[in-house]
Amino acid sequence: MLKSYNIDVKFDEASLISAWEKIMGKAISNRTSKIYIRDSVMVVTLSSAPLKHELNNSKDKVMDLIQKHYGKPVVKNVLFI
């Protein structure tokens, strides 16, 4: 039904935001202040500079975790700010 109304992409993006803690864990989720998706790019605002640096260095692993959780690519890129 979601595909027939062409809202499956938006549904997956919204569920990704709500599943952020489950995918990344409580420690990272507690340091996340804002998440939004624009043009298939997930933007994550973090309150910890060392964590931001670490996640920027392991961006491919984060993308793999997201893809593994959904079984398909949901976003094209992840930005940590």
MARDOFI-808620 format. One record per residue: residue number from 1; residue in one letter; x, y, z of N, C-alpha, C in turn. Coordinates in nm, 2 decimals. Last residue first. Layout:
N
[NUM A [X Y Z] [X Y Z] [X Y Z]]
...
END
This chain:
81
[81 I [2.70 1.67 1.25] [2.74 1.81 1.28] [2.73 1.83 1.42]]
[80 F [2.74 1.42 1.01] [2.74 1.44 1.16] [2.79 1.59 1.18]]
[79 L [2.55 1.28 0.75] [2.63 1.39 0.80] [2.62 1.41 0.95]]
[78 V [2.52 1.02 0.54] [2.50 1.06 0.67] [2.60 1.17 0.71]]
[77 N [2.35 0.92 0.23] [2.47 0.97 0.30] [2.42 1.01 0.45]]
[76 K [2.12 0.81 0.13] [2.24 0.80 0.05] [2.37 0.84 0.13]]
[75 V [1.90 0.59 0.32] [1.96 0.72 0.29] [2.09 0.70 0.21]]
[74 V [1.84 0.32 0.28] [1.73 0.42 0.31] [1.78 0.56 0.28]]
[73 P [1.91 0.02 0.12] [1.95 0.15 0.15] [1.84 0.25 0.17]]
[72 K [1.78 -0.27 0.30] [1.79 -0.19 0.18] [1.85 -0.05 0.21]]
[71 G [1.76 -0.38 0.54] [1.77 -0.47 0.43] [1.78 -0.40 0.30]]
[70 Y [1.75 -0.23 0.78] [1.63 -0.22 0.69] [1.64 -0.32 0.57]]
[69 H [1.99 -0.30 0.91] [1.86 -0.29 0.99] [1.74 -0.29 0.89]]
[68 K [2.18 -0.27 0.71] [2.15 -0.40 0.76] [2.02 -0.41 0.84]]
[67 Q [2.17 0.00 0.67] [2.13 -0.08 0.56] [2.10 -0.22 0.61]]
[66 I [2.27 0.09 0.91] [2.14 0.13 0.87] [2.08 0.04 0.76]]
[65 L [2.52 -0.03 0.91] [2.43 -0.06 1.01] [2.29 -0.03 0.98]]
[64 D [2.63 0.10 0.68] [2.61 -0.04 0.68] [2.52 -0.09 0.79]]
[63 M [2.65 0.36 0.78] [2.56 0.34 0.66] [2.53 0.19 0.65]]
[62 V [2.84 0.32 0.98] [2.71 0.36 1.02] [2.61 0.34 0.90]]
[61 K [3.06 0.25 0.82] [3.00 0.15 0.91] [2.86 0.19 0.96]]
[60 D [3.11 0.49 0.69] [3.07 0.37 0.61] [3.01 0.26 0.70]]
[59 K [3.19 0.66 0.90] [3.06 0.68 0.83] [3.01 0.56 0.75]]
[58 S [3.40 0.68 1.08] [3.34 0.55 1.05] [3.20 0.56 0.99]]
[57 N [3.46 0.95 1.10] [3.56 0.86 1.05] [3.51 0.72 1.02]]
[56 N [3.23 1.05 1.21] [3.27 1.09 1.08] [3.37 1.00 1.02]]
[55 L [3.25 0.93 1.46] [3.14 0.89 1.37] [3.17 0.93 1.23]]
[54 E [3.47 1.07 1.57] [3.47 0.93 1.56] [3.37 0.88 1.46]]
[53 H [3.37 1.33 1.57] [3.49 1.30 1.49] [3.49 1.15 1.47]]
[52 K [3.15 1.31 1.74] [3.13 1.35 1.60] [3.25 1.31 1.52]]
[51 L [3.28 1.24 1.98] [3.19 1.14 1.92] [3.17 1.18 1.77]]
[50 P [3.42 1.48 2.03] [3.49 1.35 2.00] [3.41 1.25 1.94]]
[49 A [3.19 1.66 2.06] [3.29 1.67 1.95] [3.37 1.55 1.93]]
[48 S [2.86 1.60 2.14] [3.00 1.56 2.18] [3.09 1.57 2.06]]
[47 S [2.61 1.64 2.04] [2.66 1.73 2.15] [2.80 1.70 2.19]]
[46 L [2.52 1.63 1.70] [2.57 1.56 1.82] [2.62 1.67 1.91]]
[45 T [2.28 1.59 1.45] [2.35 1.69 1.53] [2.39 1.62 1.66]]
[44 V [2.27 1.44 1.14] [2.26 1.41 1.28] [2.35 1.52 1.36]]
[43 V [2.10 1.40 0.85] [2.18 1.50 0.92] [2.16 1.47 1.07]]
[42 M [2.09 1.20 0.57] [2.05 1.21 0.71] [2.15 1.30 0.78]]
[41 V [1.97 1.26 0.26] [2.08 1.27 0.34] [2.04 1.29 0.48]]
[40 S [1.75 1.27 0.09] [1.81 1.14 0.11] [1.94 1.15 0.19]]
[39 D [1.66 1.53 0.12] [1.72 1.49 0.00] [1.80 1.36 0.01]]
[38 R [1.70 1.52 0.47] [1.66 1.61 0.36] [1.74 1.56 0.23]]
[37 I [1.62 1.43 0.79] [1.66 1.38 0.66] [1.61 1.48 0.55]]
[36 Y [1.74 1.48 1.12] [1.65 1.51 1.02] [1.70 1.45 0.89]]
[35 I [1.79 1.51 1.47] [1.81 1.42 1.35] [1.70 1.46 1.25]]
[34 K [1.96 1.63 1.75] [1.86 1.65 1.65] [1.89 1.56 1.53]]
[33 S [2.13 1.53 1.95] [2.03 1.63 1.99] [1.92 1.65 1.88]]
[32 T [2.28 1.26 2.09] [2.22 1.31 1.97] [2.12 1.41 2.01]]
[31 R [2.37 1.14 2.31] [2.44 1.25 2.27] [2.40 1.31 2.14]]
[30 N [2.20 0.92 2.33] [2.19 1.02 2.44] [2.27 1.15 2.40]]
[29 S [2.28 0.77 2.11] [2.15 0.83 2.11] [2.14 0.94 2.22]]
[28 I [2.52 0.67 2.20] [2.52 0.76 2.09] [2.39 0.84 2.09]]
[27 A [2.42 0.50 2.41] [2.53 0.60 2.44] [2.53 0.71 2.33]]
[26 K [2.23 0.33 2.30] [2.19 0.43 2.39] [2.29 0.54 2.41]]
[25 G [2.26 0.25 1.94] [2.28 0.23 2.09] [2.25 0.35 2.17]]
[24 M [2.20 0.25 1.67] [2.33 0.30 1.72] [2.36 0.28 1.86]]
[23 I [1.94 0.13 1.65] [2.05 0.10 1.55] [2.19 0.14 1.61]]
[22 K [1.79 0.23 1.86] [1.80 0.09 1.84] [1.92 0.05 1.75]]
[21 E [1.81 0.51 1.81] [1.86 0.45 1.94] [1.88 0.30 1.92]]
[20 W [1.68 0.52 1.56] [1.82 0.57 1.57] [1.88 0.50 1.70]]
[19 A [1.41 0.48 1.49] [1.49 0.36 1.53] [1.64 0.40 1.55]]
[18 S [1.31 0.73 1.41] [1.27 0.67 1.54] [1.35 0.55 1.59]]
[17 I [1.45 0.76 1.18] [1.47 0.85 1.28] [1.43 0.80 1.42]]
[16 L [1.34 0.54 1.03] [1.49 0.54 1.06] [1.52 0.64 1.18]]
[15 S [1.08 0.61 1.00] [1.11 0.50 1.09] [1.26 0.50 1.12]]
[14 A [1.12 0.82 0.81] [1.06 0.85 0.95] [1.09 0.74 1.04]]
[13 E [1.22 0.67 0.60] [1.30 0.78 0.66] [1.25 0.81 0.80]]
[12 D [1.01 0.50 0.54] [1.14 0.44 0.58] [1.22 0.55 0.65]]
[11 F [0.82 0.69 0.46] [0.79 0.61 0.58] [0.92 0.55 0.63]]
[10 K [0.94 0.80 0.24] [0.92 0.89 0.35] [0.89 0.80 0.48]]
[9 V [0.93 0.57 0.07] [1.06 0.63 0.11] [1.04 0.72 0.23]]
[8 D [0.65 0.51 0.05] [0.74 0.42 0.11] [0.87 0.48 0.15]]
[7 I [0.47 0.66 -0.09] [0.52 0.72 0.04] [0.61 0.62 0.12]]
[6 N [0.33 0.59 -0.32] [0.46 0.65 -0.33] [0.51 0.72 -0.20]]
[5 Y [0.10 0.44 -0.31] [0.09 0.59 -0.28] [0.22 0.66 -0.29]]
[4 S [0.21 0.19 -0.35] [0.11 0.24 -0.44] [0.08 0.39 -0.43]]
[3 K [0.38 0.16 -0.13] [0.44 0.18 -0.26] [0.33 0.24 -0.36]]
[2 L [0.20 0.12 0.08] [0.29 0.24 0.08] [0.35 0.27 -0.06]]
[1 M [0.08 -0.12 0.00] [0.00 0.00 0.00] [0.09 0.13 0.00]]
END
